[in-house]
């Protein structure tokens, strides 16, 4: 069988790394998605629980080139659904729903495609199984998930049932907060021997970097507290699988060095408070040292060339940072990073500005640059 996994566009390489570490093979990267071979349903269950990058994940039904107009798409769908073994997922009591995500220039909306796909599936199921399954938009047994990004269309049976990209530990946040998958991507870009490294976040905001570093180092799933929310427990082919034991098997691998600590700082009291609360909700507060501290005092906490990784989201213009203060803060940040990082240390940060001049002035070389949006760029740098 084949596995489909969707992610945020631009994060496919991080998702691929997770798939490889989990033992999947024949991985094909698409825009916002990876498709690969899976040996068993159990493997898909485990990955859907463990992955930090996925939005949705499940059994691939088909993939094809998305047409620009709905009539052409409808003809393709009729042909593609003919090969699906619906008896594996449906009995007469089963309910289902369609979810669709669409990005790009098409003559139809996501809602239009959902209706088209739903009608095609119903007609095929009726013809093959002799009954019409019930549509349930609130609590379905089966979710058919489709994603169209430009010319790439994938359709599959979803094992998650919610946006796994969202983090339930982010109860306290502010307008400058980043999503968990972005935080994890920044961590993955920075660390190698994570449990042996000195990691610092000088602008911890609401704690995402510190929490994601701790989850990554320990191997704990960010879904640890929402096991009951997975829709996969209702799927017919999984009834013979002890889903709880699959989750527990992953949980047992959680490991953390007793000396591990992520040092998180922020000059704003509210950000320190938010970070402390969110890390406690995530269950990783014992691995974070969170303190109120200005960037200009960072060198008082660490010796020169003693830090392995500095990972942070740089402040943007706000009521706390006018233009003059913001530029001064950036200058001090790069100066501190230059002083504190080891020779092979990594500086990873998110910025809303092009700061190439400051990197050059402080002898940093950009290893990776990812445009997250029109206003945010992810940099991963090393000292020259």
C-alpha positions in Angstrom: 0.0 0.0 0.0 1.0 3.6 -0.3 1.1 6.4 2.3 0.2 10.0 1.6 1.4 12.7 4.0 0.6 16.4 3.5 2.7 19.3 5.0 3.2 23.0 4.6 4.6 23.9 1.2 8.4 24.3 1.5 8.7 21.8 4.4 8.9 18.7 2.2 12.6 18.0 2.9 11.9 18.0 6.7 9.0 15.6 6.2 11.1 13.4 4.0 13.7 13.2 6.8 11.0 12.0 9.2 9.8 9.4 6.8 13.3 8.0 6.3 13.9 7.9 10.0 10.7 5.9 10.4 11.8 3.4 7.8 9.6 4.3 4.8 11.0 3.8 1.3 10.4 5.0 -2.3 9.6 8.5 -1.1 8.3 10.9 -3.8 8.1 14.6 -2.9 5.4 16.8 -4.3 4.5 20.4 -3.4 3.1 20.2 0.1 3.1 16.4 0.1 5.1 13.2 0.2 4.0 9.8 -1.1 5.8 6.5 -0.2 5.5 2.8 0.2 4.2 1.4 3.5 4.4 -2.2 4.7 1.4 -2.1 7.1 -1.4 -0.2 8.5 0.5 -0.3 11.9 3.3 1.7 10.3 0.9 4.4 9.1 -0.7 4.6 12.5 2.6 5.1 14.2 3.8 7.8 11.8 0.5 9.7 11.9 0.9 9.9 15.7 4.7 10.6 15.8 5.3 13.1 12.9 5.9 16.7 13.8 5.5 18.0 10.2 2.3 16.5 8.9 -1.1 18.1 8.4 -2.8 14.9 7.3 -1.7 11.4 6.8 -3.2 8.1 5.6 -3.7 5.5 2.9 -3.3 6.9 -0.6 -6.2 6.1 -2.9 -4.8 7.8 -6.0 -2.7 10.7 -7.3 -3.0 12.5 -10.6 -2.6 15.8 -12.4 -5.3 18.2 -11.4 -7.1 19.8 -14.3 -8.0 23.5 -14.4 -11.7 22.9 -14.9 -14.2 20.7 -12.9 -15.7 18.9 -15.9 -12.3 17.5 -16.9 -11.6 16.6 -13.3 -14.9 14.8 -13.0 -14.0 12.6 -16.0 -10.7 11.7 -14.4 -12.3 11.0 -11.0 -14.8 8.5 -12.5 -11.9 6.6 -14.0 -9.6 6.7 -10.9 -12.2 5.6 -8.3 -12.9 2.4 -10.3 -9.8 0.7 -8.9 -10.6 1.4 -5.2 -11.5 -1.6 -3.0 -14.2 0.2 -1.0 -15.3 -3.0 0.8 -12.1 -2.7 2.9 -13.3 0.5 4.5 -17.1 0.4 4.3 -20.0 -1.7 5.6 -23.7 -0.6 5.6 -23.3 1.2 9.0 -20.3 3.3 7.9 -20.5 7.1 7.6 -18.1 9.4 5.7 -17.2 12.9 4.7 -15.0 14.7 2.2 -12.4 17.3 3.1 -10.5 19.2 0.4 -7.6 21.7 0.4 -6.9 23.6 -2.8 -4.1 26.0 -3.6 -3.5 27.5 -7.1 -5.4 28.8 -10.1 -8.4 26.6 -10.9 -11.9 27.4 -12.2 -13.5 25.6 -9.2 -13.4 26.0 -5.4 -12.5 23.5 -2.7 -16.2 23.2 -2.0 -16.9 22.5 -5.6 -14.3 19.7 -5.7 -15.6 18.2 -2.5 -19.1 17.9 -4.0 -17.7 16.4 -7.2 -15.5 13.9 -5.4 -18.3 13.0 -3.0 -20.9 12.3 -5.8 -18.4 10.2 -7.7 -17.5 8.1 -4.7 -21.2 7.6 -3.7 -22.0 6.4 -7.2 -19.1 4.0 -7.3 -19.8 2.6 -3.8 -23.5 2.1 -4.6 -22.5 0.2 -7.8 -19.9 -2.0 -6.1 -21.4 -2.6 -2.6 -25.1 -2.2 -3.3 -25.8 0.5 -0.7 -25.4 4.3 -0.2 -23.3 5.2 2.9 -24.4 7.9 5.2 -22.7 11.3 5.0 -21.8 12.7 8.5 -20.0 16.0 8.7 -19.7 16.0 12.5 -18.4 12.6 13.5 -17.7 10.4 10.4 -16.1 7.0 10.5 -14.1 7.7 7.3 -12.6 11.0 6.1 -11.6 11.1 2.4 -9.0 13.8 2.3 -7.9 15.5 -0.9 -5.3 18.1 -1.6 -4.8 20.1 -4.8 -1.7 22.3 -5.0 -1.4 23.7 -8.5 -1.2 20.6 -10.7 -0.8 18.0 -8.0 -3.8 16.1 -6.7 -3.7 13.4 -4.0 -6.7 11.7 -2.5 -6.6 9.3 0.4 -8.3 8.0 3.6 -7.2 10.2 6.4 -5.9 8.6 9.6 -5.7 11.8 11.7 -8.9 13.8 11.4 -7.6 17.1 12.5 -4.8 19.5 11.6 -1.8 17.8 13.2 0.2 20.9 12.4 -1.4 22.8 15.2 0.0 22.3 18.7 -2.4 21.9 21.6 0.3 23.2 24.0 0.0 26.7 22.5 -2.7 28.0 24.8 -0.9 31.3 25.5 0.3 33.1 22.4 0.6 36.5 20.8 0.5 38.0 17.3 4.2 37.2 16.7 3.8 33.5 17.5 5.0 30.9 15.0 3.5 27.5 14.2 4.9 24.4 15.7 6.1 22.8 12.4 8.1 25.9 11.7 9.7 25.8 15.1 10.5 22.1 14.5 12.0 22.9 11.1 14.3 25.5 12.7 15.4 23.0 15.3 16.1 20.2 12.8 18.1 22.7 10.7 20.3 23.5 13.7 21.0 20.4 15.8 22.9 17.1 15.3 23.7 15.6 18.7 20.7 17.3 20.3 21.0 15.9 23.8 24.6 17.0 24.1 24.3 20.5 22.7 24.0 23.9 24.4 20.9 25.5 22.8 19.8 29.1 23.4 16.7 31.1 22.3 17.2 34.7 23.2 13.7 35.8 22.1 11.5 33.0 23.2 8.2 34.7 22.6 5.6 32.1 23.7 8.1 29.2 24.0 7.6 27.3 20.7 11.4 27.0 19.9 12.1 25.6 23.4 9.2 23.2 23.5 9.9 21.9 20.0 13.6 21.4 20.9 12.6 19.4 23.9 10.1 17.3 22.0 12.7 16.7 19.3 15.4 15.7 21.7 13.2 13.4 23.8 11.4 11.8 20.9 8.0 12.7 22.5 5.1 13.1 20.1 3.4 16.5 20.2 0.2 14.5 20.0 0.9 12.9 23.4 -2.2 14.5 25.0 -4.6 14.0 22.1 -4.5 10.3 21.3 -8.2 10.1 21.7 -8.8 12.6 18.9 -7.5 10.4 16.0 -10.2 9.3 13.6 -8.2 6.2 12.7 -9.7 4.3 15.6 -13.0 4.1 13.7 -11.5 2.7 10.5 -12.7 -0.8 9.6 -9.3 -2.2 8.5 -7.8 -1.0 11.9 -10.2 -2.9 14.1 -7.8 -5.7 14.5 -4.9 -3.4 15.4 -4.4 -2.3 19.0 -3.9 1.4 18.3 -3.3 2.2 21.9 -0.3 -0.2 22.0 1.1 1.4 18.9 1.0 4.8 20.5 2.5 3.4 23.8 5.3 1.7 21.9 6.3 5.1 20.6 5.9 6.8 24.0 8.2 4.2 25.6 11.1 5.4 23.3 11.0 8.9 24.9 14.4 9.6 26.3 16.2 12.7 27.5 19.6 13.3 29.1 19.2 14.5 32.7 21.6 17.3 31.9 19.7 18.5 28.9 18.4 22.1 29.1 17.2 24.7 26.6 18.0 28.2 27.7 15.2 30.5 26.8 15.2 34.2 27.4 13.1 37.2 26.5 13.1 40.9 27.6 9.3 41.0 27.9 7.7 39.6 31.1 4.5 38.4 29.3 6.6 36.4 26.9 8.4 34.7 29.7 5.1 33.9 31.4 3.6 32.5 28.2 6.6 30.4 27.6 6.6 28.9 31.1 2.9 28.1 30.9 3.0 26.6 27.4 6.1 24.4 28.2 4.2 23.1 31.3 1.2 22.2 29.2 3.5 20.4 26.7 5.0 18.4 29.6 8.6 19.5 28.9 9.0 22.4 31.4 11.7 20.5 33.3 13.9 20.7 30.2 13.6 24.5 29.8 15.3 27.3 31.7 13.1 30.3 31.0 14.3 33.7 32.3 13.6 37.4 31.6 16.8 38.8 30.1 17.7 41.5 27.5 19.8 40.5 24.4 22.6 42.8 25.5 23.1 40.8 28.7 23.3 37.4 27.0 27.1 37.2 27.2 26.8 37.4 31.0 25.2 33.9 31.0 27.6 32.1 28.6 31.3 32.0 28.0 32.7 32.9 24.6 32.4 30.1 22.0 30.4 27.9 24.4 27.0 27.7 22.6 26.2 25.0 19.9 23.0 26.6 18.5 21.2 29.9 18.8 17.6 29.4 17.4 15.1 32.3 17.6 12.5 34.4 15.9 13.8 38.0 15.6 11.4 40.7 16.9 9.5 42.7 14.4 8.3 46.3 14.6 5.7 46.8 17.3 4.8 49.0 20.3 7.8 47.5 22.1 10.2 48.0 19.2 10.2 51.2 17.1 12.5 51.3 14.1 15.5 52.6 15.9 15.3 50.1 18.8 14.7 47.2 16.4 17.8 47.9 14.3 19.9 48.3 17.5 18.5 45.0 18.8 19.4 43.2 15.5 23.0 44.6 15.7 23.4 43.4 19.3 21.9 40.0 18.5 24.3 39.2 15.7 27.3 40.5 17.7 26.3 38.2 20.7 25.8 35.3 18.3 29.3 35.9 16.8 30.9 35.9 20.3 29.0 33.0 21.9 28.7 30.4 19.2 31.3 27.7 18.9 33.4 27.4 15.7 30.9 24.9 14.2 27.9 26.4 15.9 24.7 27.1 14.0 22.7 30.3 14.0 19.1 29.8 12.9 16.5 32.5 12.9 13.3 33.8 11.4 13.3 37.4 10.1 10.9 39.7 8.4 13.7 41.7 7.0 16.7 41.1 4.7 19.6 41.2 7.0 22.4 40.1 4.7 24.6 43.1 5.6 24.5 42.3 9.3 25.4 38.7 8.6 28.3 39.8 6.5 29.5 42.3 9.1 29.5 39.6 11.7 31.2 36.9 9.5 28.2 34.6 9.1 27.7 32.4 6.0 24.1 31.4 5.0 23.8 27.6 4.6 20.0 27.6 4.0 17.4 30.2 3.2 13.7 29.3 3.0 11.0 31.9 2.2 8.2 31.0 4.6 5.9 33.7 3.3 6.1 37.1 1.7 7.2 38.6 5.0 9.2 35.9 6.7 12.5 34.2 5.8 14.2 31.4 7.6 18.0 31.6 7.8 20.4 28.9 8.9 24.0 30.2 9.2 27.5 29.2 10.3 30.5 31.4 11.1 33.0 31.8 8.3 
